Amino acid sequence: MLFVASILVSSGFLAFPPNVEVGALSAVVVDSKDRIYVLHRGPQALLAFDRKGRFVRAWGEGLFKVAHGLRVDRNGDIWTTDNGNHILRKFSPDGKLLLSVEGKFRSPDDIVFARDGTAYVADTGNGRIVHMSAGGEILGSWGKKGKGEGEFATAHALAIDGRDRIYVADRGNHRVQVFEPSGKFVAAWSGFGNPFGLLVAGEELIVSDGDAHRMTHLSLTDGRILSQWGDPASLKLPHLMSMDSRRRLYVAEVNGKRVQIFRRP
């Protein structure tokens, strides 16, 4: 489905329960059943909501040092990155810890999943992208710290398209780099600001810029800017994002400690 670029409008915020202490909002993800999960830097780092936005459960107390990335794999399991403890964790939808991957990464920031079930991890502290099996074994990697092609200031966020091309938010170098699944460099796109979060939506790449408090829609074909919207009054450091089956965009706002929901007018 083609997601037509436009200036999106807010349809409100995800309602957090009053008894949950919410910290800086790092990530939000919506699964195939439109269940919503939130990762934040409060005591109970993971929050689950049903498809209508009603709170279901909280968990993860004492597990995280710096909660960062949050994704759902093709089986519906929930993956998190902890760039303070250098750990990836996989949970079942009901909050059971299924797998921890330790000792292989330094400050991992994000993770995305290919069609074959393998994963790509933004191993930010090591300046590389890691190709990983579903069980946590490293299959390959590419990249290093720097400013050249295939080099990263901060590999802060990832996105993946239907051809398994990998998009890397090279925060600090003010660009998005594009790679084939093998790690072969394809392109570098810039001119829109400093990328914090990425999301493939149809034939577009949505980019959040936490410095400018702004969202940009890029063409997946050539990286052209299709639209930009947002400002410090409407967005408070937009970070990682997700989209539901109704094409509503959920944005985690770090400084706002909130998840804002946007739709097309």
Secondary structure as GFF3:
##gff-version 3
##sequence-region A 1 265
A	DSSP	beta_strand	9	13	.	.	.	ID=ss1
A	DSSP	beta_strand	25	30	.	.	.	ID=ss2
A	DSSP	beta_strand	36	40	.	.	.	ID=ss3
A	DSSP	beta_strand	46	49	.	.	.	ID=ss4
A	DSSP	beta_strand	55	59	.	.	.	ID=ss5
A	DSSP	beta_strand	67	72	.	.	.	ID=ss6
A	DSSP	beta_strand	78	82	.	.	.	ID=ss7
A	DSSP	beta_strand	87	91	.	.	.	ID=ss8
A	DSSP	beta_strand	97	101	.	.	.	ID=ss9
A	DSSP	beta_strand	108	113	.	.	.	ID=ss10
A	DSSP	beta_strand	119	123	.	.	.	ID=ss11
A	DSSP	three_ten_helix	124	126	.	.	.	ID=ss12
A	DSSP	beta_strand	128	132	.	.	.	ID=ss13
A	DSSP	beta_strand	138	142	.	.	.	ID=ss14
A	DSSP	beta_strand	144	145	.	.	.	ID=ss15
A	DSSP	beta_strand	151	152	.	.	.	ID=ss16
A	DSSP	beta_strand	155	160	.	.	.	ID=ss17
A	DSSP	beta_strand	166	170	.	.	.	ID=ss18
A	DSSP	beta_strand	175	179	.	.	.	ID=ss19
A	DSSP	beta_strand	185	190	.	.	.	ID=ss20
A	DSSP	beta_strand	197	201	.	.	.	ID=ss21
A	DSSP	beta_strand	204	209	.	.	.	ID=ss22
A	DSSP	beta_strand	214	219	.	.	.	ID=ss23
A	DSSP	beta_strand	225	229	.	.	.	ID=ss24
A	DSSP	beta_strand	238	243	.	.	.	ID=ss25
A	DSSP	beta_strand	249	253	.	.	.	ID=ss26
A	DSSP	beta_strand	258	263	.	.	.	ID=ss27
###
